[in-house]
């Protein structure tokens, strides 16, 4: 697990924010961890896009 972090300003709909806050209370966690988990799941789902990005970078650098 990484220990360094990057700051991200995120604008979301107020109703989504309220619902996620409520969920964080029930799950005994915080908004930051919920966002991190959602983004990790999205990244894992998009592995092919990351591979494609690497291919594009290799072509640009040759």
PDB file of N, CA, C, O and CB in Angstrom:
ATOM      1  N   UNK A   1       0.845  -1.186   0.000  1.00  0.00           N
ATOM      2  CA  UNK A   1       0.000   0.000   0.000  1.00  0.00           C
ATOM      3  C   UNK A   1       0.885   1.242   0.000  1.00  0.00           C
ATOM      4  O   UNK A   1       1.894   1.300   0.701  1.00  0.00           O
ATOM      5  CB  UNK A   1      -0.958   0.002   1.222  1.00  0.00           C
ATOM      6  N   UNK A   2       0.496   2.220  -0.786  1.00  0.00           N
ATOM      7  CA  UNK A   2       1.238   3.468  -0.839  1.00  0.00           C
ATOM      8  C   UNK A   2       0.948   4.312   0.397  1.00  0.00           C
ATOM      9  O   UNK A   2      -0.158   4.302   0.938  1.00  0.00           O
ATOM     10  CB  UNK A   2       0.890   4.245  -2.114  1.00  0.00           C
ATOM     11  N   UNK A   3       1.963   5.034   0.822  1.00  0.00           N
ATOM     12  CA  UNK A   3       1.777   5.910   1.979  1.00  0.00           C
ATOM     13  C   UNK A   3       1.757   7.375   1.588  1.00  0.00           C
ATOM     14  O   UNK A   3       1.228   8.204   2.328  1.00  0.00           O
ATOM     15  CB  UNK A   3       2.871   5.670   2.997  1.00  0.00           C
ATOM     16  N   UNK A   4       2.331   7.712   0.426  1.00  0.00           N
ATOM     17  CA  UNK A   4       2.270   9.085  -0.051  1.00  0.00           C
ATOM     18  C   UNK A   4       0.882   9.353  -0.614  1.00  0.00           C
ATOM     19  O   UNK A   4       0.188   8.442  -1.064  1.00  0.00           O
ATOM     20  CB  UNK A   4       3.362   9.355  -1.119  1.00  0.00           C
ATOM     21  N   UNK A   5       0.498  10.613  -0.578  1.00  0.00           N
ATOM     22  CA  UNK A   5      -0.812  10.982  -1.108  1.00  0.00           C
ATOM     23  C   UNK A   5      -0.684  12.196  -2.021  1.00  0.00           C
ATOM     24  O   UNK A   5       0.312  12.919  -1.979  1.00  0.00           O
ATOM     25  CB  UNK A   5      -1.803  11.272   0.039  1.00  0.00           C
ATOM     26  N   UNK A   6      -1.689  12.404  -2.831  1.00  0.00           N
ATOM     27  CA  UNK A   6      -1.832  13.585  -3.676  1.00  0.00           C
ATOM     28  C   UNK A   6      -3.161  14.234  -3.321  1.00  0.00           C
ATOM     29  O   UNK A   6      -4.149  13.551  -3.051  1.00  0.00           O
ATOM     30  CB  UNK A   6      -1.758  13.221  -5.207  1.00  0.00           C
ATOM     31  N   UNK A   7      -3.171  15.539  -3.325  1.00  0.00           N
ATOM     32  CA  UNK A   7      -4.402  16.272  -3.030  1.00  0.00           C
ATOM     33  C   UNK A   7      -5.229  16.416  -4.303  1.00  0.00           C
ATOM     34  O   UNK A   7      -4.686  16.639  -5.385  1.00  0.00           O
ATOM     35  CB  UNK A   7      -4.085  17.665  -2.425  1.00  0.00           C
ATOM     36  N   UNK A   8      -6.545  16.287  -4.165  1.00  0.00           N
ATOM     37  CA  UNK A   8      -7.469  16.395  -5.282  1.00  0.00           C
ATOM     38  C   UNK A   8      -8.691  17.188  -4.838  1.00  0.00           C
ATOM     39  O   UNK A   8      -9.352  16.827  -3.865  1.00  0.00           O
ATOM     40  CB  UNK A   8      -7.879  14.994  -5.807  1.00  0.00           C
ATOM     41  N   UNK A   9      -8.982  18.251  -5.541  1.00  0.00           N
ATOM     42  CA  UNK A   9     -10.228  18.987  -5.283  1.00  0.00           C
ATOM     43  C   UNK A   9     -11.300  18.368  -6.156  1.00  0.00           C
ATOM     44  O   UNK A   9     -11.127  18.239  -7.367  1.00  0.00           O
ATOM     45  CB  UNK A   9     -10.075  20.535  -5.574  1.00  0.00           C
ATOM     46  N   UNK A  10     -12.386  17.992  -5.553  1.00  0.00           N
ATOM     47  CA  UNK A  10     -13.433  17.271  -6.249  1.00  0.00           C
ATOM     48  C   UNK A  10     -14.768  17.957  -6.025  1.00  0.00           C
ATOM     49  O   UNK A  10     -15.168  18.208  -4.888  1.00  0.00           O
ATOM     50  CB  UNK A  10     -13.490  15.813  -5.787  1.00  0.00           C
ATOM     51  N   UNK A  11     -15.451  18.258  -7.118  1.00  0.00           N
ATOM     52  CA  UNK A  11     -16.783  18.847  -7.024  1.00  0.00           C
ATOM     53  C   UNK A  11     -17.817  17.765  -7.303  1.00  0.00           C
ATOM     54  O   UNK A  11     -17.799  17.136  -8.361  1.00  0.00           O
ATOM     55  CB  UNK A  11     -16.943  20.039  -8.014  1.00  0.00           C
ATOM     56  N   UNK A  12     -18.716  17.552  -6.352  1.00  0.00           N
ATOM     57  CA  UNK A  12     -19.768  16.560  -6.527  1.00  0.00           C
ATOM     58  C   UNK A  12     -21.112  17.176  -6.146  1.00  0.00           C
ATOM     59  O   UNK A  12     -21.179  18.215  -5.489  1.00  0.00           O
ATOM     60  CB  UNK A  12     -19.481  15.291  -5.678  1.00  0.00           C
ATOM     61  N   UNK A  13     -22.154  16.518  -6.569  1.00  0.00           N
ATOM     62  CA  UNK A  13     -23.497  16.996  -6.257  1.00  0.00           C
ATOM     63  C   UNK A  13     -23.733  16.909  -4.747  1.00  0.00           C
ATOM     64  O   UNK A  13     -23.313  15.945  -4.108  1.00  0.00           O
ATOM     65  CB  UNK A  13     -24.569  16.176  -7.030  1.00  0.00           C
ATOM     66  N   UNK A  14     -24.399  17.907  -4.182  1.00  0.00           N
ATOM     67  CA  UNK A  14     -24.646  17.907  -2.736  1.00  0.00           C
ATOM     68  C   UNK A  14     -25.355  16.641  -2.245  1.00  0.00           C
ATOM     69  O   UNK A  14     -25.033  16.127  -1.173  1.00  0.00           O
ATOM     70  CB  UNK A  14     -25.469  19.118  -2.362  1.00  0.00           C
ATOM     71  N   UNK A  15     -26.303  16.147  -3.012  1.00  0.00           N
ATOM     72  CA  UNK A  15     -27.032  14.949  -2.568  1.00  0.00           C
ATOM     73  C   UNK A  15     -26.112  13.731  -2.534  1.00  0.00           C
ATOM     74  O   UNK A  15     -26.236  12.886  -1.647  1.00  0.00           O
ATOM     75  CB  UNK A  15     -28.234  14.675  -3.493  1.00  0.00           C
ATOM     76  N   UNK A  16     -25.192  13.635  -3.493  1.00  0.00           N
ATOM     77  CA  UNK A  16     -24.226  12.536  -3.490  1.00  0.00           C
ATOM     78  C   UNK A  16     -23.304  12.656  -2.282  1.00  0.00           C
ATOM     79  O   UNK A  16     -23.009  11.659  -1.622  1.00  0.00           O
ATOM     80  CB  UNK A  16     -23.402  12.525  -4.801  1.00  0.00           C
ATOM     81  N   UNK A  17     -22.854  13.857  -1.995  1.00  0.00           N
ATOM     82  CA  UNK A  17     -21.991  14.083  -0.833  1.00  0.00           C
ATOM     83  C   UNK A  17     -22.683  13.650   0.456  1.00  0.00           C
ATOM     84  O   UNK A  17     -22.091  12.953   1.280  1.00  0.00           O
ATOM     85  CB  UNK A  17     -21.589  15.563  -0.743  1.00  0.00           C
ATOM     86  N   UNK A  18     -23.920  14.059   0.626  1.00  0.00           N
ATOM     87  CA  UNK A  18     -24.667  13.697   1.836  1.00  0.00           C
ATOM     88  C   UNK A  18     -24.834  12.187   1.959  1.00  0.00           C
ATOM     89  O   UNK A  18     -24.651  11.627   3.040  1.00  0.00           O
ATOM     90  CB  UNK A  18     -26.039  14.372   1.837  1.00  0.00           C
ATOM     91  N   UNK A  19     -25.182  11.528   0.859  1.00  0.00           N
ATOM     92  CA  UNK A  19     -25.361  10.076   0.901  1.00  0.00           C
ATOM     93  C   UNK A  19     -24.056   9.356   1.236  1.00  0.00           C
ATOM     94  O   UNK A  19     -24.057   8.404   2.015  1.00  0.00           O
ATOM     95  CB  UNK A  19     -25.902   9.573  -0.437  1.00  0.00           C
ATOM     96  N   UNK A  20     -22.948   9.804   0.654  1.00  0.00           N
ATOM     97  CA  UNK A  20     -21.666   9.162   0.926  1.00  0.00           C
ATOM     98  C   UNK A  20     -21.243   9.413   2.371  1.00  0.00           C
ATOM     99  O   UNK A  20     -20.664   8.531   3.005  1.00  0.00           O
ATOM    100  CB  UNK A  20     -20.587   9.675  -0.046  1.00  0.00           C
ATOM    101  N   UNK A  21     -21.525  10.601   2.896  1.00  0.00           N
ATOM    102  CA  UNK A  21     -21.248  10.865   4.308  1.00  0.00           C
ATOM    103  C   UNK A  21     -22.017   9.905   5.202  1.00  0.00           C
ATOM    104  O   UNK A  21     -21.469   9.376   6.168  1.00  0.00           O
ATOM    105  CB  UNK A  21     -21.603  12.311   4.663  1.00  0.00           C
ATOM    106  N   UNK A  22     -23.276   9.683   4.884  1.00  0.00           N
ATOM    107  CA  UNK A  22     -24.104   8.759   5.675  1.00  0.00           C
ATOM    108  C   UNK A  22     -23.537   7.344   5.611  1.00  0.00           C
ATOM    109  O   UNK A  22     -23.449   6.654   6.626  1.00  0.00           O
ATOM    110  CB  UNK A  22     -25.568   8.769   5.172  1.00  0.00           C
ATOM    111  N   UNK A  23     -23.162   6.927   4.428  1.00  0.00           N
ATOM    112  CA  UNK A  23     -22.584   5.591   4.256  1.00  0.00           C
ATOM    113  C   UNK A  23     -21.291   5.476   5.055  1.00  0.00           C
ATOM    114  O   UNK A  23     -21.028   4.438   5.663  1.00  0.00           O
ATOM    115  CB  UNK A  23     -22.322   5.293   2.759  1.00  0.00           C
ATOM    116  N   UNK A  24     -20.486   6.528   5.058  1.00  0.00           N
ATOM    117  CA  UNK A  24     -19.227   6.473   5.801  1.00  0.00           C
ATOM    118  C   UNK A  24     -19.465   6.292   7.296  1.00  0.00           C
ATOM    119  O   UNK A  24     -18.680   5.627   7.973  1.00  0.00           O
ATOM    120  CB  UNK A  24     -18.413   7.739   5.555  1.00  0.00           C
ATOM    121  N   UNK A  25     -20.530   6.871   7.812  1.00  0.00           N
ATOM    122  CA  UNK A  25     -20.855   6.689   9.231  1.00  0.00           C
ATOM    123  C   UNK A  25     -21.217   5.231   9.501  1.00  0.00           C
ATOM    124  O   UNK A  25     -20.732   4.631  10.460  1.00  0.00           O
ATOM    125  CB  UNK A  25     -22.022   7.623   9.652  1.00  0.00           C
ATOM    126  N   UNK A  26     -22.064   4.673   8.657  1.00  0.00           N
ATOM    127  CA  UNK A  26     -22.492   3.284   8.835  1.00  0.00           C
ATOM    128  C   UNK A  26     -21.311   2.328   8.721  1.00  0.00           C
ATOM    129  O   UNK A  26     -21.225   1.350   9.464  1.00  0.00           O
ATOM    130  CB  UNK A  26     -23.566   2.918   7.804  1.00  0.00           C
ATOM    131  N   UNK A  27     -20.405   2.609   7.796  1.00  0.00           N
ATOM    132  CA  UNK A  27     -19.256   1.731   7.558  1.00  0.00           C
ATOM    133  C   UNK A  27     -18.061   2.061   8.451  1.00  0.00           C
ATOM    134  O   UNK A  27     -17.025   1.402   8.363  1.00  0.00           O
ATOM    135  CB  UNK A  27     -18.838   1.817   6.108  1.00  0.00           C
ATOM    136  N   UNK A  28     -18.194   3.064   9.301  1.00  0.00           N
ATOM    137  CA  UNK A  28     -17.118   3.486  10.205  1.00  0.00           C
ATOM    138  C   UNK A  28     -15.832   3.793   9.442  1.00  0.00           C
ATOM    139  O   UNK A  28     -14.751   3.322   9.796  1.00  0.00           O
ATOM    140  CB  UNK A  28     -16.854   2.403  11.255  1.00  0.00           C
ATOM    141  N   UNK A  29     -15.975   4.589   8.393  1.00  0.00           N
ATOM    142  CA  UNK A  29     -14.834   5.001   7.594  1.00  0.00           C
ATOM    143  C   UNK A  29     -14.976   6.488   7.293  1.00  0.00           C
ATOM    144  O   UNK A  29     -15.737   7.179   7.970  1.00  0.00           O
ATOM    145  CB  UNK A  29     -14.728   4.166   6.280  1.00  0.00           C
ATOM    146  N   UNK A  30     -14.272   6.984   6.308  1.00  0.00           N
ATOM    147  CA  UNK A  30     -14.390   8.398   5.978  1.00  0.00           C
ATOM    148  C   UNK A  30     -14.560   8.577   4.473  1.00  0.00           C
ATOM    149  O   UNK A  30     -14.368   7.645   3.692  1.00  0.00           O
ATOM    150  CB  UNK A  30     -13.159   9.175   6.475  1.00  0.00           C
ATOM    151  N   UNK A  31     -14.921   9.786   4.090  1.00  0.00           N
ATOM    152  CA  UNK A  31     -15.165  10.082   2.678  1.00  0.00           C
ATOM    153  C   UNK A  31     -13.927   9.811   1.831  1.00  0.00           C
ATOM    154  O   UNK A  31     -14.034   9.289   0.721  1.00  0.00           O
ATOM    155  CB  UNK A  31     -15.604  11.537   2.509  1.00  0.00           C
ATOM    156  N   UNK A  32     -12.781  10.154   2.339  1.00  0.00           N
ATOM    157  CA  UNK A  32     -11.546   9.961   1.597  1.00  0.00           C
ATOM    158  C   UNK A  32     -11.331   8.485   1.252  1.00  0.00           C
ATOM    159  O   UNK A  32     -10.984   8.155   0.118  1.00  0.00           O
ATOM    160  CB  UNK A  32     -10.362  10.494   2.400  1.00  0.00           C
ATOM    161  N   UNK A  33     -11.533   7.615   2.212  1.00  0.00           N
ATOM    162  CA  UNK A  33     -11.334   6.188   1.954  1.00  0.00           C
ATOM    163  C   UNK A  33     -12.367   5.647   0.967  1.00  0.00           C
ATOM    164  O   UNK A  33     -12.042   4.792   0.143  1.00  0.00           O
ATOM    165  CB  UNK A  33     -11.401   5.400   3.261  1.00  0.00           C
ATOM    166  N   UNK A  34     -13.589   6.127   1.042  1.00  0.00           N
ATOM    167  CA  UNK A  34     -14.619   5.697   0.093  1.00  0.00           C
ATOM    168  C   UNK A  34     -14.252   6.135  -1.324  1.00  0.00           C
ATOM    169  O   UNK A  34     -14.388   5.354  -2.266  1.00  0.00           O
ATOM    170  CB  UNK A  34     -16.001   6.269   0.490  1.00  0.00           C
ATOM    171  N   UNK A  35     -13.791   7.366  -1.482  1.00  0.00           N
ATOM    172  CA  UNK A  35     -13.383   7.852  -2.800  1.00  0.00           C
ATOM    173  C   UNK A  35     -12.185   7.063  -3.304  1.00  0.00           C
ATOM    174  O   UNK A  35     -12.157   6.663  -4.468  1.00  0.00           O
ATOM    175  CB  UNK A  35     -13.049   9.354  -2.750  1.00  0.00           C
ATOM    176  N   UNK A  36     -11.188   6.832  -2.442  1.00  0.00           N
ATOM    177  CA  UNK A  36     -10.026   6.041  -2.845  1.00  0.00           C
ATOM    178  C   UNK A  36     -10.427   4.646  -3.298  1.00  0.00           C
ATOM    179  O   UNK A  36      -9.926   4.157  -4.311  1.00  0.00           O
ATOM    180  CB  UNK A  36      -9.031   5.946  -1.699  1.00  0.00           C
ATOM    181  N   UNK A  37     -11.315   4.005  -2.566  1.00  0.00           N
ATOM    182  CA  UNK A  37     -11.756   2.656  -2.932  1.00  0.00           C
ATOM    183  C   UNK A  37     -12.481   2.664  -4.274  1.00  0.00           C
ATOM    184  O   UNK A  37     -12.248   1.795  -5.114  1.00  0.00           O
ATOM    185  CB  UNK A  37     -12.671   2.074  -1.842  1.00  0.00           C
ATOM    186  N   UNK A  38     -13.354   3.637  -4.475  1.00  0.00           N
ATOM    187  CA  UNK A  38     -14.083   3.726  -5.746  1.00  0.00           C
ATOM    188  C   UNK A  38     -13.122   3.945  -6.916  1.00  0.00           C
ATOM    189  O   UNK A  38     -13.291   3.350  -7.980  1.00  0.00           O
ATOM    190  CB  UNK A  38     -15.117   4.868  -5.692  1.00  0.00           C
ATOM    191  N   UNK A  39     -12.124   4.791  -6.719  1.00  0.00           N
ATOM    192  CA  UNK A  39     -11.160   5.049  -7.784  1.00  0.00           C
ATOM    193  C   UNK A  39     -10.262   3.839  -8.044  1.00  0.00           C
ATOM    194  O   UNK A  39      -9.919   3.571  -9.195  1.00  0.00           O
ATOM    195  CB  UNK A  39     -10.309   6.261  -7.435  1.00  0.00           C
ATOM    196  N   UNK A  40      -9.878   3.109  -7.006  1.00  0.00           N
ATOM    197  CA  UNK A  40      -9.096   1.877  -7.208  1.00  0.00           C
ATOM    198  C   UNK A  40      -9.900   0.860  -8.007  1.00  0.00           C
ATOM    199  O   UNK A  40      -9.368   0.221  -8.915  1.00  0.00           O
ATOM    200  CB  UNK A  40      -8.671   1.267  -5.851  1.00  0.00           C
ATOM    201  N   UNK A  41     -11.174   0.709  -7.675  1.00  0.00           N
ATOM    202  CA  UNK A  41     -12.027  -0.231  -8.412  1.00  0.00           C
ATOM    203  C   UNK A  41     -12.170   0.188  -9.871  1.00  0.00           C
ATOM    204  O   UNK A  41     -12.146  -0.658 -10.764  1.00  0.00           O
ATOM    205  CB  UNK A  41     -13.413  -0.328  -7.756  1.00  0.00           C
ATOM    206  N   UNK A  42     -12.319   1.491 -10.119  1.00  0.00           N
ATOM    207  CA  UNK A  42     -12.421   1.995 -11.488  1.00  0.00           C
ATOM    208  C   UNK A  42     -11.124   1.739 -12.249  1.00  0.00           C
ATOM    209  O   UNK A  42     -11.147   1.289 -13.394  1.00  0.00           O
ATOM    210  CB  UNK A  42     -12.752   3.499 -11.489  1.00  0.00           C
ATOM    211  N   UNK A  43     -10.002   2.027 -11.609  1.00  0.00           N
ATOM    212  CA  UNK A  43      -8.704   1.778 -12.244  1.00  0.00           C
ATOM    213  C   UNK A  43      -8.546   0.301 -12.595  1.00  0.00           C
ATOM    214  O   UNK A  43      -8.111  -0.030 -13.698  1.00  0.00           O
ATOM    215  CB  UNK A  43      -7.556   2.228 -11.320  1.00  0.00           C
ATOM    216  N   UNK A  44      -8.893  -0.575 -11.677  1.00  0.00           N
ATOM    217  CA  UNK A  44      -8.766  -2.008 -11.928  1.00  0.00           C
ATOM    218  C   UNK A  44      -9.655  -2.452 -13.085  1.00  0.00           C
ATOM    219  O   UNK A  44      -9.278  -3.330 -13.862  1.00  0.00           O
ATOM    220  CB  UNK A  44      -9.114  -2.797 -10.669  1.00  0.00           C
ATOM    221  N   UNK A  45     -10.818  -1.854 -13.197  1.00  0.00           N
ATOM    222  CA  UNK A  45     -11.746  -2.169 -14.288  1.00  0.00           C
ATOM    223  C   UNK A  45     -11.213  -1.662 -15.632  1.00  0.00           C
ATOM    224  O   UNK A  45     -11.537  -2.219 -16.681  1.00  0.00           O
ATOM    225  CB  UNK A  45     -13.129  -1.556 -14.005  1.00  0.00           C
ATOM    226  N   UNK A  46     -10.411  -0.621 -15.596  1.00  0.00           N
ATOM    227  CA  UNK A  46      -9.912   0.022 -16.810  1.00  0.00           C
ATOM    228  C   UNK A  46      -8.462  -0.349 -17.143  1.00  0.00           C
ATOM    229  O   UNK A  46      -7.743   0.448 -17.747  1.00  0.00           O
ATOM    230  CB  UNK A  46     -10.025   1.517 -16.667  1.00  0.00           C
ATOM    231  N   UNK A  47      -8.032  -1.547 -16.756  1.00  0.00           N
ATOM    232  CA  UNK A  47      -6.651  -1.983 -17.018  1.00  0.00           C
ATOM    233  C   UNK A  47      -6.300  -1.869 -18.494  1.00  0.00           C
ATOM    234  O   UNK A  47      -5.181  -1.483 -18.831  1.00  0.00           O
ATOM    235  CB  UNK A  47      -6.448  -3.428 -16.550  1.00  0.00           C
ATOM    236  N   UNK A  48      -7.223  -2.192 -19.369  1.00  0.00           N
ATOM    237  CA  UNK A  48      -6.950  -2.125 -20.806  1.00  0.00           C
ATOM    238  C   UNK A  48      -6.636  -0.691 -21.238  1.00  0.00           C
ATOM    239  O   UNK A  48      -5.773  -0.481 -22.090  1.00  0.00           O
ATOM    240  CB  UNK A  48      -8.149  -2.667 -21.604  1.00  0.00           C
ATOM    241  N   UNK A  49      -7.314   0.280 -20.670  1.00  0.00           N
ATOM    242  CA  UNK A  49      -7.030   1.678 -20.993  1.00  0.00           C
ATOM    243  C   UNK A  49      -5.616   2.063 -20.554  1.00  0.00           C
ATOM    244  O   UNK A  49      -4.932   2.811 -21.253  1.00  0.00           O
ATOM    245  CB  UNK A  49      -8.063   2.603 -20.325  1.00  0.00           C
ATOM    246  N   UNK A  50      -5.182   1.563 -19.419  1.00  0.00           N
ATOM    247  CA  UNK A  50      -3.819   1.841 -18.963  1.00  0.00           C
ATOM    248  C   UNK A  50      -2.797   1.198 -19.885  1.00  0.00           C
ATOM    249  O   UNK A  50      -1.757   1.790 -20.172  1.00  0.00           O
ATOM    250  CB  UNK A  50      -3.619   1.342 -17.530  1.00  0.00           C
ATOM    251  N   UNK A  51      -3.086  -0.003 -20.346  1.00  0.00           N
ATOM    252  CA  UNK A  51      -2.190  -0.671 -21.296  1.00  0.00           C
ATOM    253  C   UNK A  51      -2.127   0.109 -22.604  1.00  0.00           C
ATOM    254  O   UNK A  51      -1.050   0.272 -23.178  1.00  0.00           O
ATOM    255  CB  UNK A  51      -2.657  -2.118 -21.560  1.00  0.00           C
ATOM    256  N   UNK A  52      -3.262   0.585 -23.072  1.00  0.00           N
ATOM    257  CA  UNK A  52      -3.324   1.372 -24.295  1.00  0.00           C
ATOM    258  C   UNK A  52      -2.516   2.659 -24.144  1.00  0.00           C
ATOM    259  O   UNK A  52      -1.819   3.071 -25.072  1.00  0.00           O
ATOM    260  CB  UNK A  52      -4.782   1.693 -24.654  1.00  0.00           C
ATOM    261  N   UNK A  53      -2.610   3.283 -22.992  1.00  0.00           N
ATOM    262  CA  UNK A  53      -1.831   4.490 -22.725  1.00  0.00           C
ATOM    263  C   UNK A  53      -0.335   4.195 -22.847  1.00  0.00           C
ATOM    264  O   UNK A  53       0.405   4.971 -23.452  1.00  0.00           O
ATOM    265  CB  UNK A  53      -2.158   5.046 -21.321  1.00  0.00           C
ATOM    266  N   UNK A  54       0.105   3.083 -22.278  1.00  0.00           N
ATOM    267  CA  UNK A  54       1.523   2.708 -22.360  1.00  0.00           C
ATOM    268  C   UNK A  54       1.941   2.488 -23.804  1.00  0.00           C
ATOM    269  O   UNK A  54       3.042   2.874 -24.197  1.00  0.00           O
ATOM    270  CB  UNK A  54       1.798   1.441 -21.535  1.00  0.00           C
ATOM    271  N   UNK A  55       1.075   1.873 -24.595  1.00  0.00           N
ATOM    272  CA  UNK A  55       1.366   1.669 -26.012  1.00  0.00           C
ATOM    273  C   UNK A  55       1.528   3.011 -26.724  1.00  0.00           C
ATOM    274  O   UNK A  55       2.452   3.186 -27.518  1.00  0.00           O
ATOM    275  CB  UNK A  55       0.252   0.840 -26.679  1.00  0.00           C
ATOM    276  N   UNK A  56       0.642   3.948 -26.445  1.00  0.00           N
ATOM    277  CA  UNK A  56       0.694   5.276 -27.057  1.00  0.00           C
ATOM    278  C   UNK A  56       2.009   5.969 -26.667  1.00  0.00           C
ATOM    279  O   UNK A  56       2.657   6.591 -27.509  1.00  0.00           O
ATOM    280  CB  UNK A  56      -0.536   6.137 -26.620  1.00  0.00           C
ATOM    281  N   UNK A  57       2.392   5.862 -25.419  1.00  0.00           N
ATOM    282  CA  UNK A  57       3.629   6.496 -24.974  1.00  0.00           C
ATOM    283  C   UNK A  57       4.852   5.880 -25.640  1.00  0.00           C
ATOM    284  O   UNK A  57       5.790   6.596 -25.990  1.00  0.00           O
ATOM    285  CB  UNK A  57       3.756   6.391 -23.465  1.00  0.00           C
ATOM    286  N   UNK A  58       4.853   4.564 -25.819  1.00  0.00           N
ATOM    287  CA  UNK A  58       5.973   3.901 -26.500  1.00  0.00           C
ATOM    288  C   UNK A  58       6.100   4.394 -27.940  1.00  0.00           C
ATOM    289  O   UNK A  58       7.207   4.644 -28.417  1.00  0.00           O
ATOM    290  CB  UNK A  58       5.789   2.369 -26.479  1.00  0.00           C
ATOM    291  N   UNK A  59       4.975   4.534 -28.628  1.00  0.00           N
ATOM    292  CA  UNK A  59       4.994   4.998 -30.016  1.00  0.00           C
ATOM    293  C   UNK A  59       5.497   6.444 -30.071  1.00  0.00           C
ATOM    294  O   UNK A  59       6.280   6.782 -30.958  1.00  0.00           O
ATOM    295  CB  UNK A  59       3.578   4.884 -30.657  1.00  0.00           C
ATOM    296  N   UNK A  60       5.079   7.274 -29.175  1.00  0.00           N
ATOM    297  CA  UNK A  60       5.506   8.678 -29.151  1.00  0.00           C
ATOM    298  C   UNK A  60       6.995   8.812 -28.862  1.00  0.00           C
ATOM    299  O   UNK A  60       7.643   9.739 -29.349  1.00  0.00           O
ATOM    300  CB  UNK A  60       4.709   9.455 -28.110  1.00  0.00           C
ATOM    301  N   UNK A  61       7.533   7.900 -28.079  1.00  0.00           N
ATOM    302  CA  UNK A  61       8.932   7.986 -27.672  1.00  0.00           C
ATOM    303  C   UNK A  61       9.894   7.286 -28.619  1.00  0.00           C
ATOM    304  O   UNK A  61      11.097   7.248 -28.362  1.00  0.00           O
ATOM    305  CB  UNK A  61       9.088   7.413 -26.311  1.00  0.00           C
ATOM    306  N   UNK A  62       9.378   6.731 -29.712  1.00  0.00           N
ATOM    307  CA  UNK A  62      10.278   6.073 -30.660  1.00  0.00           C
ATOM    308  C   UNK A  62      10.543   6.936 -31.865  1.00  0.00           C
ATOM    309  O   UNK A  62      11.283   6.532 -32.762  1.00  0.00           O
ATOM    310  CB  UNK A  62       9.708   4.748 -31.101  1.00  0.00           C
TER     311      UNK A  62
END
